[in-house]
Amino acid sequence: MKVDEILKKCSVSHYVQKIKNFTVKGISFNSKAIKENFIFAVVKGSRDNGEKYLKDLIKLNNIGIIVGEEYQLKKDHRELLIIKTRDVRSLAGEIASIIYPNCINEKIAITGTNGKTSISHYVSELSSNQKISNCIFGTLGIIFNNKRILNTDLTTNESIINHKYMNELSKRNCKRVIFEASSIGLDQKRLQNIKFDKIAITNLTMDHLDYHKTFKKYRYSKSLLFRKHCHKNTIVVINADTSESNYFKKISQKKNLTVLDYGKKAKYLRLLKFEKVKNRFDVNISINDKNFVLNFNCSAIYQIYNQICALLLVYGKNLINEEIKNINLSDPDGRLEKVYDSDNKRIFIDYAHTPDALKNVLSSLSEDIKGRLIIVFGCGGDRDSSKRSLMTKEAIKFCDKIYLTSDNPRNESLKNIFEDMKKGILKKNLENISTINNRKIAIEKAIKDLKNGDVLLIAGKGHENYQIIKNKRIPFSDKKIILNRLSLNE
């Protein structure tokens, strides 16, 4: 498709300062991906400015650039097609949707502070059980029919990647895509020009305040999924027991969207009673005043909430008509994953890196324990410092022994991170806290100290197989450290 044809279809405000009407073969935010007949979307970020890479593109033929209105044309850039706009990300996303169209039947998005990855995984598993070809776009990468086809660094990928891969997935007969929609991703318009058939909000607690600055702005960013990415027939699934549920219900009702809520306070799917039977829960549920029991093969109530959210996203109002009695879904890697269960000792890893997520996991583990509950965790550097002491306070509520250690410190000193984690902690509670800078040593020390009946949780990294120290990504896996240490003990 030619440049002028593409731009005629764009609704995002723009003007062309210098026109070259060539056939466009691709678009990217990454200068290294630019080839002849490509458009480069020049974004100014907090750490980098795409304009400095323009000099590398001059030698290529038929190159277009999307730039902000303040961009000043330089002499050596005169051969470039120049498209100016107030919103580079939005225009780039719209162009990507035109260049890379798709015909995927159903698009689903999940937002919320915690649970996005688990629910995406459950939806994918249920879809596979239905023989529906599906793909997850999320924290664990882009996963098509249970096979990872792209490793990604972001929970929500840039818009161009999303459209490009949906275009490719269409050719591979993918019928359903499931997106994890992060607050930062929504704020940065990474889901530009994607309208979802079903969306869900899991919960909302404090997170990413280093980016959003206030909880109100964080909440608004989450709400963009409801405000910008729905069509008239979108079905909305809401956890009624989260404190902000009414905020999202009101937005949905103003747009006349169908709302299916769930929880103890829900109008649609009410959770009446939880009864734990060995390693499962029998849950009494009411839908449209009809009561029935579902059996969930899981170990925590928050997992039940996530699985019900997934069931509603897949079956909607047909859930009551489905012959579902036993819910037996697997968890994604690093989500309350039991790595060891022997010698009357258990070791788990989990991705929990917010106060609420840590509370949910520790609360669950504390219910079935004969010995001590021990935790190894840290807090990420150059990230929201306001949650650090809150996470330590949650650990103190449930744990008998706490090891504070590194967790992607990036460019921040561990001394500063640990000081934040201990801020406001009573002196008597500090006696049960050990600080070990090296995460490997901390994990090995915690394993060595395990006694009969003890449960150990290594939290914060879950599936991640790296540590970010300074500007380097160093190979590191909690799971591998645990298994290596246990093999040495045999």
GUNU-106619 format. One line per 3 residues: their letters; for each residue x, y, z of N, C-alpha, C. Coordinates in steps of 0.02 Angstrom, whole numbers. Each point is the difference from the previous one (the first is absolute). Layout:
N
a	X Y Z X Y Z X Y Z; ...
This chain:
490
mkv	42 -60 0 -42 60 0 44 62 0; -19 50 -39 39 61 -6 -12 46 60; 48 45 10 -2 47 56 -66 39 1
dei	-18 29 -58 -60 43 -1 -64 -40 15; -3 -63 -21 -58 -42 15 -6 -13 75; 57 -13 31 1 -14 72 -22 62 39
lkk	29 57 -16 -13 61 38 -73 24 -8; -30 -14 -57 -71 17 -10 -45 -38 49; 21 -58 21 -40 -42 45 12 17 74
csv	48 43 13 18 16 70 -44 55 29; -26 -12 60 -41 50 34 41 43 48; 59 -25 20 43 38 45 27 61 -38
shy	-6 58 31 20 63 -32 75 -2 -19; 15 22 -62 69 1 -24 5 45 -61; 60 18 -20 10 33 -64 68 -20 -27
vqk	5 -2 -66 61 -22 -33 41 62 -19; 60 4 27 44 57 -16 37 -13 -65; 16 -62 -13 36 -17 -62 -26 -67 -24
ikn	-30 -2 -58 -34 -60 -24 46 -40 -47; 0 -65 9 30 -48 -47 -48 -58 -2; -32 -10 -55 -55 -48 -3 25 -69 -23
ftv	29 -37 49 25 -67 -16 -46 -54 31; 10 -61 -20 -37 -57 29 30 -17 67; -41 1 52 24 -13 68 0 -75 14
kgi	58 -24 22 7 -72 14 2 -15 75; 7 52 41 1 -12 72 8 64 39; -7 -6 67 7 57 45 29 -26 66
sfn	39 41 34 30 -22 63 18 60 44; 1 -13 66 26 49 48 76 -9 8; 26 -56 -26 70 -18 9 39 15 -64
ska	48 45 5 38 21 -59 37 -59 -32; 19 -49 42 38 -58 -26 -43 -44 -45; -66 6 7 -45 -41 -40 -20 33 -66
ike	23 63 -10 -20 37 -59 38 -23 -62; -38 -14 -53 28 -19 -65 -27 49 -52; 20 -10 -62 -26 43 -54 -76 -8 -5
nfi	-34 55 -14 -73 2 -4 -34 -10 68; 34 20 54 -28 -4 68 -13 70 27; -42 2 51 -13 62 37 28 -10 71
fav	38 50 23 29 -1 67 -39 48 44; -32 -27 53 -36 42 48 49 24 53; 13 65 0 51 29 43 -30 22 67
vkg	16 -37 52 -29 13 66 54 28 46; -18 52 36 44 26 53 -22 -29 66; 44 -41 31 -15 -29 64 39 34 55
srd	-8 -25 62 36 29 56 74 -16 -3; 18 -55 -34 70 -21 -2 32 4 -69; -41 7 -51 28 -1 -67 -42 44 -46
nge	31 22 -55 -34 42 -49 13 -29 -69; -53 -23 -33 6 -31 -65 32 43 -53; -1 67 9 28 45 -50 75 -11 -10
kyl	34 -23 51 73 -9 -6 19 -58 -46; -49 -41 -18 13 -57 -44 -16 15 -74; -25 60 -13 -20 17 -69 60 -1 -47
kdl	58 18 27 61 2 -43 16 -68 -29; -22 -54 34 14 -68 -24 -45 -21 -58; -53 40 -13 -50 -20 -50 7 36 -67
ikl	42 50 -1 6 42 -60 22 -39 -62; 42 -51 11 26 -39 -57 -53 -45 -31; -57 -10 34 -52 -44 -26 -47 39 -46
nni	-28 -35 -49 -47 32 -47 -71 -5 28; -41 50 -18 -72 -1 17 -12 -13 75; 22 48 40 -10 -4 72 -46 57 23
gii	-50 -17 40 -43 51 30 11 3 74; -11 58 29 5 7 73 -62 35 26; -24 -24 57 -53 34 37 32 36 58
vge	-9 64 5 33 40 51 -50 47 34; 19 26 57 -41 48 35 0 67 -37; -48 42 16 -7 64 -35 59 47 10
eyq	38 -11 55 57 44 15 62 -18 -40; -2 -55 -37 59 -23 -37 22 52 -52; 65 13 -1 29 48 -48 37 -39 -54
lkk	-17 13 -63 31 -34 -57 74 18 -5; 42 -52 -6 71 10 -8 20 -12 -73; 55 29 -21 21 -4 -70 6 -71 -25
dhr	31 -44 41 12 -68 -22 -62 -45 6; -57 30 22 -62 -39 5 -48 16 -57; 23 38 -50 -46 25 -51 -27 -55 -46
ell	33 -57 -2 -23 -54 -42 -53 -43 34; -15 16 62 -48 -40 38 -72 26 -10; -48 -46 -1 -70 19 5 -13 20 72
iik	-26 59 11 -8 25 69 -74 10 15; -25 -37 50 -70 5 22 1 28 71; -31 57 10 -1 31 66 -68 -11 34
trd	2 -8 66 -62 -12 38 12 19 73; -55 14 34 5 12 73 10 -65 39; -19 -56 -31 -1 -63 36 32 -55 -43
vrs	65 -7 5 37 -48 -41 -24 -72 13; -10 -18 63 -20 -68 17 -68 -18 -30; -47 46 5 -67 -14 -27 1 -8 -76
lag	34 46 -34 2 -4 -72 37 -63 -24; 54 -16 35 38 -61 -18 -43 -62 9; -38 -2 55 -44 -57 12 -55 -5 -52
eia	-27 57 -21 -52 0 -51 28 -23 -68; 58 25 -18 32 -22 -62 15 -75 2; 24 -23 57 14 -72 7 -62 -42 -10
sii	-58 24 25 -62 -37 -8 -22 -3 -73; 20 50 -39 -17 2 -71 47 -45 -40; 64 4 16 51 -40 -35 -8 -74 17
ypn	-16 -13 63 -4 -70 24 -71 -16 23; -48 -6 -46 -69 -16 20 -5 -72 25; -53 -15 38 -11 -68 23 -74 -18 -3
cin	-14 -64 2 -70 -23 -1 -12 -49 58; 29 16 57 -8 -43 59 -71 7 27; -33 -56 13 -71 0 20 -13 36 65
eki	41 -13 50 -15 26 67 63 26 34; -7 61 27 56 31 35 -21 13 72; 43 -22 47 -14 5 71 58 39 33
ait	-16 42 48 53 36 38 -15 -2 74; 52 -8 39 -6 -3 73 45 52 30; -27 41 45 40 48 37 -11 -10 74
gtn	38 36 41 -3 -8 73 71 -1 27; 7 10 65 66 0 31 30 -70 -1; -40 -50 20 24 -69 5 -47 -47 -38
gkt	27 -56 -23 -41 -52 -29 -3 -2 -75; 27 50 -34 -6 3 -73 30 -61 -35; 61 -18 21 34 -56 -32 -36 -65 12
sis	-21 -11 62 -35 -63 17 -65 -6 -39; -39 54 -3 -65 -2 -35 11 -11 -75; 50 34 -28 16 -11 -71 16 -73 -13
hyv	39 -29 44 19 -71 -6 -62 -45 4; -44 15 48 -62 -40 8 -44 6 -63; -7 61 -26 -42 10 -60 30 -40 -58
sel	66 1 -6 32 -37 -53 -12 -75 8; 5 -25 61 -10 -72 13 -72 -20 -15; -47 41 21 -71 -14 -15 -12 2 -75
ssn	32 47 -34 -7 6 -73 27 -63 -34; 57 -23 23 30 -60 -29 -46 -60 11; -31 -3 59 -48 -54 14 -59 2 -48
qki	-17 61 -23 -55 9 -48 24 -11 -72; 64 -14 -9 30 -8 -66 0 66 -38; 6 56 37 3 66 -30 73 23 -1
snc	26 13 -60 69 23 -7 6 69 33; 51 8 44 3 61 40 72 23 12; 6 63 20 66 28 13 -3 50 57
ifg	48 -4 46 7 47 55 53 52 -17; -15 64 13 48 54 -4 10 25 71; 55 -18 33 6 21 70 69 -6 30
tlg	2 -3 65 62 0 39 47 -56 -20; -27 -58 -17 41 -58 -17 19 -2 -74; -19 51 -37 16 3 -72 -63 -7 -42
iif	10 -10 -64 -56 -15 -45 -2 -76 -9; -54 -30 23 -5 -73 3 -59 -23 -42; 16 -32 -56 -50 -23 -48 -10 -76 8
nnk	-62 -19 17 -16 -71 10 52 -35 44; 14 33 57 45 -27 53 74 1 -18; 18 30 -57 70 5 -19 21 73 -3
ril	54 17 35 23 69 0 31 17 -68; -26 51 -33 26 19 -65 40 65 3; -4 34 58 40 61 9 9 13 75
ntd	63 8 21 14 23 68 -4 76 1; -34 28 49 -8 72 3 19 26 69; 19 64 3 19 30 64 -59 35 34
ltt	-52 13 -37 -56 39 25 -62 -43 11; -40 16 51 -64 -34 9 -45 13 -60; -3 63 -20 -38 20 -59 48 27 -53
nes	5 -35 -56 48 18 -52 -19 66 -34; 48 29 -35 -13 59 -40 -52 -16 -54; -39 50 -20 -56 -10 -46 21 -32 -66
iin	58 18 -25 22 -27 -65 11 -75 5; 31 -22 53 11 -72 11 -68 -35 5; -47 29 36 -65 -31 8 -35 -10 -67
hky	-1 53 -41 -34 -5 -65 37 -47 -47; 66 3 0 39 -42 -44 -12 -74 16; -1 -17 64 -8 -71 19 -72 -23 -9
mne	-49 45 11 -69 -20 -14 -11 -14 -74; 35 40 -41 -3 -11 -73 28 -70 -18; 57 -17 30 30 -65 -13 -42 -56 28
lsk	-29 10 60 -42 -51 31 -63 -13 -41; -27 53 -31 -58 -9 -44 15 -50 -56; 60 7 -28 21 -45 -54 9 -71 25
rnc	10 -7 67 9 -67 29 -65 -24 33; -55 33 -18 -67 -21 20 -12 5 76; 30 49 31 -14 13 71 -69 31 6
krv	-40 -25 47 -69 23 8 -11 45 61; 45 -5 49 -11 39 61 67 25 26; 4 66 16 60 27 31 -18 26 69
ife	47 -7 47 -9 20 69 56 48 19; -16 61 16 50 51 17 1 14 75; 61 7 27 8 30 66 8 76 -11
ass	-44 38 29 1 73 -10 26 34 63; 63 22 -3 30 33 58 -19 74 0; 4 31 59 -17 71 6 47 43 -43
igl	65 -17 1 48 38 -39 -12 -11 -75; -15 -62 -18 -14 -15 -70 -61 38 -25; -52 4 41 -60 37 -19 15 75 -5
dqk	38 26 48 17 71 0 42 18 -62; 43 -46 -20 45 13 -57 -31 -23 -67; -64 -17 2 -39 -14 -62 28 -59 -39
rlq	23 -51 37 28 -59 -33 -55 -44 -29; -63 12 20 -56 -38 -28 -39 42 -51; 33 51 -28 -31 44 -48 -34 -39 -56
nik	-62 20 -14 -40 -28 -55 -16 -74 10; -5 -21 63 -25 -68 15 -64 8 42; -55 -26 -25 -63 -2 37 -11 -72 22
fdk	-16 -8 63 -6 -67 29 -73 -22 5; -11 -64 -9 -67 -29 6 -18 -14 73; 52 -14 40 -10 -12 72 59 30 37
iai	-16 34 55 54 28 42 -15 -17 73; 53 0 42 -9 -16 71 45 44 42; -24 16 60 40 33 51 1 -46 61
tnl	59 -20 21 8 -50 53 -3 32 69; 37 52 10 6 34 65 40 64 -11; 4 41 50 40 61 -7 28 19 68
tmd	65 -9 8 36 22 60 61 39 -24; 35 29 47 54 45 -17 57 -34 -39; 20 31 -55 57 -24 -39 20 53 -51
hld	61 -1 -22 26 43 -53 -7 75 15; 2 18 64 -7 71 16 63 39 -18; 55 -35 -13 60 34 -25 -13 30 -69
yhk	-45 -32 -37 -19 24 -67 -61 46 3; -53 -22 33 -63 37 -1 -3 57 51; 41 -4 51 5 50 54 -57 -4 51
tfk	-62 -7 -23 -56 -5 47 -43 -61 -16; -35 -24 50 -45 -58 -10 -56 19 -48; -23 62 4 -54 23 -44 20 -5 -73
kyr	62 19 -16 25 -4 -69 10 -73 -21; 22 -41 47 8 -72 -12 -67 -31 -18; -51 17 40 -67 -27 -12 -27 24 -68
ysk	12 64 -16 -24 26 -64 32 -37 -58; 65 -14 6 35 -36 -54 -32 -69 -10; -17 -34 54 -34 -64 -6 -67 8 -34
sll	-34 54 14 -67 11 -27 0 13 -75; 59 16 -28 4 13 -72 -21 -62 -40; 9 -59 29 -23 -61 -34 -75 3 -11
frk	-37 28 48 -72 6 -4 -22 60 -42; 39 54 4 -18 62 -34 17 -1 -75; 56 -32 -18 27 7 -68 -1 -65 -41
hch	-8 -57 32 13 -63 -36 -60 -47 -1; -60 28 3 -61 -40 -3 -40 18 -62; -41 -46 -23 -51 16 -50 -68 -11 33
knt	-54 12 -35 -66 0 31 -21 -68 28; 31 -54 -24 -19 -67 23 51 -31 48; 48 40 23 51 -26 46 -32 -23 65
ivv	22 -58 24 -22 -27 65 54 16 51; -21 26 58 46 21 52 -7 -47 60; 57 -26 24 2 -45 58 36 36 56
ina	-34 8 58 27 40 55 -2 -39 65; 56 3 36 3 -28 68 -36 49 46; -60 -20 23 -42 44 41 28 12 70
dts	47 -43 21 27 5 68 61 45 4; 23 27 -56 55 47 3 -27 69 16; 38 40 36 -25 63 27 -20 50 -55
esn	28 -7 -59 -12 47 -54 -51 -26 -52; -35 -53 16 -45 -31 -50 -54 48 -24; -28 41 44 -54 46 -21 25 52 -50
yfk	62 20 7 31 49 -47 -3 -28 -71; 18 -64 -8 2 -30 -66 -71 -19 -24; -44 -17 47 -69 -15 -19 -34 62 -28
kis	12 58 31 -31 62 -23 22 18 -71; 65 -9 -14 25 14 -67 -34 -46 -50; -6 -64 18 -31 -50 -44 -73 15 -12
qkk	-35 19 54 -72 15 -6 -13 61 -43; 44 51 5 -7 60 -42 7 -17 -74; 38 -52 -14 10 -21 -69 -49 -55 -20
nlt	-48 -15 45 -51 -51 -13 29 -69 -16; 55 -17 35 32 -64 -11 -29 -53 47; -1 -61 -21 -23 -56 42 53 -14 53
vld	-21 1 63 46 -12 56 -16 -67 33; 49 -43 5 -6 -63 37 49 5 58; -26 13 60 44 5 57 1 -66 39
ygk	51 -8 42 7 -61 39 29 17 68; -16 -41 49 26 12 68 -55 -5 52; 17 10 62 -49 -3 55 -51 55 -5
kak	20 58 -29 -45 57 -5 -31 7 -70; 10 -49 -42 -21 6 -70 -75 -7 -8; -25 30 -54 -70 -7 -19 -9 -59 -48
ylr	51 -13 -41 -8 -54 -50 22 -68 27; 64 -9 13 24 -64 26 24 10 72; -42 -22 47 16 10 71 33 -62 29
llk	53 13 37 36 -53 35 -30 -5 71; -34 -55 14 -37 -6 63 40 -32 56; 40 -51 -18 35 -38 53 60 -36 -29
fek	56 2 37 60 -37 -19 12 -55 52; 10 -60 -24 14 -55 46 62 -37 -26; 53 0 41 61 -32 -21 -2 -75 17
vkn	13 -41 -50 1 -73 9 67 -25 -28; 47 -14 45 68 -21 -18 31 53 -47; 16 -18 -62 33 46 -45 -47 34 -49
rfd	-64 5 18 -47 32 -44 -50 41 40; -40 40 -35 -54 38 31 -66 -19 -32; -51 -10 41 -69 -4 -24 -30 69 10
vni	-24 30 -54 -24 69 3 -74 3 -19; -40 25 46 -72 11 -15 -7 66 -38; -32 -5 -57 -7 58 -45 -73 11 -18
sin	-18 64 -8 -67 17 -22 4 42 -63; -35 -22 -54 -6 39 -61 -74 5 -16; -24 62 -5 -72 11 -13 -44 -39 48
dkn	19 1 64 -38 -33 54 -1 -76 -6; 43 -28 -41 8 -73 -4 65 -19 34; -5 -43 50 59 -19 39 29 -66 -25
fvl	65 -3 -2 33 -63 -16 70 1 30; 34 -58 -2 67 -7 30 51 -15 -55; 55 37 3 57 -13 -43 59 -24 42
nfn	36 -49 -25 59 -25 35 63 27 -34; 40 37 39 62 30 -27 60 -37 28; 40 -28 -44 62 -34 22 56 51 5
csa	-1 39 54 52 49 12 8 9 75; 49 39 20 17 3 71 -14 68 32; -24 49 -38 -11 67 28 -63 32 -27
iyq	-33 39 42 -62 32 -21 11 50 -56; 57 35 1 12 49 -54 6 -36 -67; 22 -63 0 3 -38 -63 -71 -15 -25
iyn	-46 -11 47 -70 -11 -19 -28 62 -35; 13 58 28 -22 63 -31 27 6 -71; 64 -15 -8 31 4 -66 -31 -49 -49
qic	-14 -61 24 -28 -51 -44 -72 16 -19; -38 28 46 -69 20 -16 1 56 -52; 46 47 8 7 54 -49 13 -30 -70
all	44 -49 -3 16 -33 -63 -61 -36 -29; -37 -34 43 -60 -36 -22 -51 48 -31; -9 58 31 -48 49 -26 25 30 -66
lvy	66 10 -6 27 27 -62 -9 -50 -58; 4 -64 16 -7 -51 -53 -74 -15 -15; -40 -11 53 -69 -24 -10 -53 54 7
gkn	17 56 34 -49 53 8 -63 -25 34; -58 20 -26 -64 -20 30 -16 -74 -13; 38 -32 -42 -11 -72 -13 32 -44 53
lin	35 30 47 34 -40 51 -49 -46 37; -59 26 16 -49 -40 37 -25 -60 -40; 3 5 -66 -24 -54 -43 54 -52 -15
eei	64 18 16 54 -46 -13 1 -55 54; 17 -59 -20 3 -55 48 68 0 34; 11 52 40 64 8 35 -12 -11 74
kni	33 -49 28 -5 -12 72 69 2 33; 48 -31 -33 68 -1 27 45 46 -41; 27 51 32 46 46 -33 71 -21 17
nls	35 -24 -49 68 -25 11 48 33 -49; 20 61 17 43 40 -45 70 3 29; 49 0 -44 70 5 22 18 74 9
dpd	51 12 40 24 68 10 60 14 -44; 9 63 -21 59 16 -40 64 -6 42; 56 -2 -34 64 -6 35 9 57 50
grl	24 -17 59 18 50 49 -57 31 38; -60 -30 -6 -58 24 37 -19 -53 52; 18 13 63 -9 -48 55 22 -70 -23
ekv	59 -1 -30 26 -63 -28 38 -38 55; -21 -61 12 32 -43 49 62 -32 -32; 59 20 24 62 -25 -28 24 -62 37
yds	-19 -4 64 25 -56 41 -53 -18 53; -11 -64 9 -46 -24 51 23 -70 22; 44 0 49 29 -63 23 31 11 69
dnk	13 -54 35 31 4 67 -39 46 46; -66 3 -11 -43 43 41 18 74 -5; 26 20 -60 16 70 -13 -26 17 -70
rif	-23 62 -7 -26 22 -65 31 67 -19; 15 7 -66 29 62 -25 -41 23 -61; -20 63 1 -40 29 -55 37 61 -28
idy	-12 14 -65 20 64 -28 -63 35 -25; 1 66 3 -58 39 -24 24 68 -23; -37 27 -49 18 64 -31 -22 60 43
aht	-33 -12 55 -29 54 41 51 56 12; -17 60 -23 45 57 10 -39 63 18; -60 -9 26 -39 56 28 -24 -22 69
pda	-17 48 44 -23 -18 67 -61 -47 -2; -48 15 -44 -61 -41 -3 15 -71 -25; 42 -6 -50 17 -66 -26 37 -41 52
lkn	46 32 36 37 -35 52 -47 -22 56; -47 43 18 -49 -18 52 -41 -61 -21; -23 -2 -62 -40 -55 -24 37 -66 3
vls	63 1 -24 39 -62 -1 17 -24 70; 23 46 42 19 -19 69 -60 -22 40; -57 33 -9 -61 -19 35 -19 -72 -18
sls	6 -16 -63 -17 -68 -24 47 -52 29; 65 14 -2 50 -48 25 -6 -9 76; -19 52 35 -3 -3 74 -57 -44 26
edi	-49 -14 -44 -58 -39 22 15 -74 9; 51 -25 -33 14 -71 2 74 -11 15; 19 12 62 71 -3 18 8 -28 71
kgr	49 -43 7 13 -30 66 60 33 34; 46 27 -39 59 31 27 0 75 -10; 56 26 -23 6 72 -10 -13 19 -73
lii	-21 62 -10 -6 28 -67 58 49 -9; 41 -12 -51 61 39 -11 -4 31 -70; 26 60 -7 -3 34 -64 68 30 -18
vfg	18 -3 -64 56 36 -29 -29 46 -53; 11 65 5 -24 47 -51 37 65 2; -8 39 -52 29 67 -3 -47 46 -36
cgg	23 60 -16 -40 48 -39 43 28 -56; -30 11 -58 36 23 -58 27 71 9; 59 11 -28 30 67 2 -29 44 -54
drd	5 66 10 -26 49 -48 -74 -10 -14; -36 -24 48 -71 -12 -6 -36 27 62; -64 -7 3 -43 27 53 27 -16 69
ssk	28 50 34 29 -11 67 -53 1 54; -59 27 -14 -51 7 51 -28 -68 22; 7 -52 -41 -28 -65 18 49 -44 39
rsl	62 22 6 52 -44 28 -13 -19 73; -11 49 42 -13 -16 71 -67 -36 9; -48 14 -44 -65 -33 4 8 -75 -14
mtk	45 -18 -45 13 -70 -14 32 -35 60; 47 35 32 32 -28 60 -51 -10 55; -46 47 7 -52 -6 52 -46 -59 -13
eai	-15 -14 -63 -40 -59 -16 39 -63 17; 64 -1 -14 42 -58 17 1 -12 75; 5 55 38 2 -6 74 -65 -30 27
kfc	-56 16 -31 -65 -25 24 -3 -77 -2; 33 -30 -50 -9 -71 -11 62 -42 13; 59 29 -4 62 -39 -1 36 -1 67
dki	33 -57 13 40 -8 60 72 22 -11; 22 -3 -63 68 21 -17 -2 34 -68; 36 57 -6 0 39 -62 72 13 -21
ylt	13 -15 -64 64 17 -31 -12 53 -53; 29 59 12 -4 53 -50 62 -7 -45; -12 4 -66 55 -8 -47 -13 41 -64
sdn	44 -9 -49 -6 40 -62 -54 -27 -46; -31 45 -38 -50 -18 -50 3 53 -54; 38 -12 -53 9 49 -54 15 69 28
prn	57 9 34 16 65 30 12 56 -50; 14 -20 -63 14 49 -53 55 48 22; -13 65 -3 53 48 16 -6 29 71
esl	-43 -29 40 -10 24 69 41 -42 48; 25 30 52 40 -37 49 -45 -44 43; 26 -61 15 -38 -45 44 -9 30 69
kni	49 38 22 -5 33 66 -62 44 3; -12 38 -51 -57 45 -3 -66 -40 -3; 0 -54 -40 -60 -42 -6 -17 -32 67
fed	51 -28 34 -12 -33 64 -24 50 53; 27 60 -2 -22 52 48 -74 15 -10; -21 5 -63 -72 10 -14 -42 -58 23
mkk	25 -61 -9 -38 -60 19 -8 -5 76; 47 29 37 -2 -4 74 -31 62 32; -18 48 -42 -27 64 26 -65 -12 39
gil	-2 24 62 -60 -6 41 -11 -68 31; 50 -45 -6 -6 -66 29 21 2 73; -40 -29 44 15 0 72 64 -39 14
kkn	37 21 51 64 -30 17 -7 -75 14; -54 -20 34 -9 -71 17 -10 -42 -63; -28 28 -52 -10 -37 -63 64 -5 -41
len	45 48 9 63 -1 -36 44 -59 20; -13 -28 60 39 -56 24 -8 -63 -43; -57 -5 -34 -13 -59 -43 17 13 -73
ist	33 57 -13 17 19 -69 75 -3 -9; 22 -38 -51 70 -2 -19 7 33 -69; 53 38 -9 13 33 -63 61 -31 -33
inn	-10 -28 -60 55 -32 -37 -1 28 -71; 51 37 -19 1 34 -65 -6 -49 -58; 37 -54 2 3 -48 -55 -61 -46 2
rki	-42 2 -53 -62 -39 1 13 -75 2; 51 -23 -35 17 -71 0 18 -24 70; 41 39 34 21 -18 69 -60 1 47
aie	-45 50 -9 -60 5 42 -44 -62 -8; -10 -21 -63 -42 -60 -13 32 -61 31; 65 -8 -11 35 -59 27 0 -1 76
kai	7 58 31 -2 4 73 -69 -19 27; -53 24 -34 -68 -16 22 -14 -75 -7; 25 -31 -54 -10 -72 -10 37 -39 54
kdl	61 20 15 41 -34 50 -32 2 69; -36 54 14 -31 9 66 -68 -33 7; -26 -30 -54 -66 -31 3 -2 -59 49
kng	-54 -3 38 -11 -54 48 -64 -37 -19; -13 -55 33 -61 -39 -13 -63 43 7; -43 -4 -50 -64 36 2 4 71 -27
dvl	61 23 -18 8 69 -23 -22 8 -73; -22 60 -16 -16 19 -69 41 62 -18; 33 -3 -57 41 56 -23 -29 29 -64
lia	-8 66 -2 -22 35 -60 56 45 -25; 19 -9 -63 46 46 -33 -42 44 -45; -6 64 16 -49 43 -33 33 55 -42
gkg	-38 24 -49 19 60 -37 20 -11 -72; 29 -59 -15 25 -10 -68 -36 -56 -37; -23 -50 35 -41 -52 -31 34 -32 -60
hen	-28 13 -60 24 -31 -62 63 32 -26; 18 60 23 56 37 -29 65 -39 5; 40 3 -52 63 -37 -2 60 48 -4
yqi	-7 58 31 53 50 -2 -5 45 61; 55 36 13 1 55 47 25 61 -38; -30 58 12 24 62 -31 41 38 51
ikn	66 2 -12 46 34 45 38 52 -42; -3 63 22 23 57 -41 -40 -3 -65; 34 0 -56 -35 -3 -64 7 -68 -34
kri	19 -50 40 11 -67 -28 -53 -49 24; -20 -43 -46 -46 -54 16 41 -64 10; 4 -23 61 43 -57 18 -43 -62 9
pfs	18 -57 -31 -40 -61 8 -8 -18 73; -62 -12 20 -14 -19 70 -70 -29 5; -6 -58 30 -65 -32 8 -8 -25 71
dkk	-51 25 35 -14 -25 68 -8 -76 0; -37 -24 -49 -15 -72 -4 63 -41 -8; 45 22 -44 63 -37 -10 44 2 62
iil	1 57 34 40 5 62 -26 -50 51; -65 -4 7 -31 -46 49 17 -73 -18; -11 -18 -63 11 -69 -21 74 -20 5
nrl	45 47 -16 72 -14 5 20 -10 73; -26 41 45 16 -6 71 -27 -65 28; -60 -18 -20 -29 -62 25 38 -61 -25
sln	24 2 -62 39 -56 -27 65 -9 37; 30 55 24 61 -4 39 -12 -30 69; -62 10 24 -17 -27 66 -13 -74 1
e	-12 -29 -60 -19 -71 -4 61 -45 12
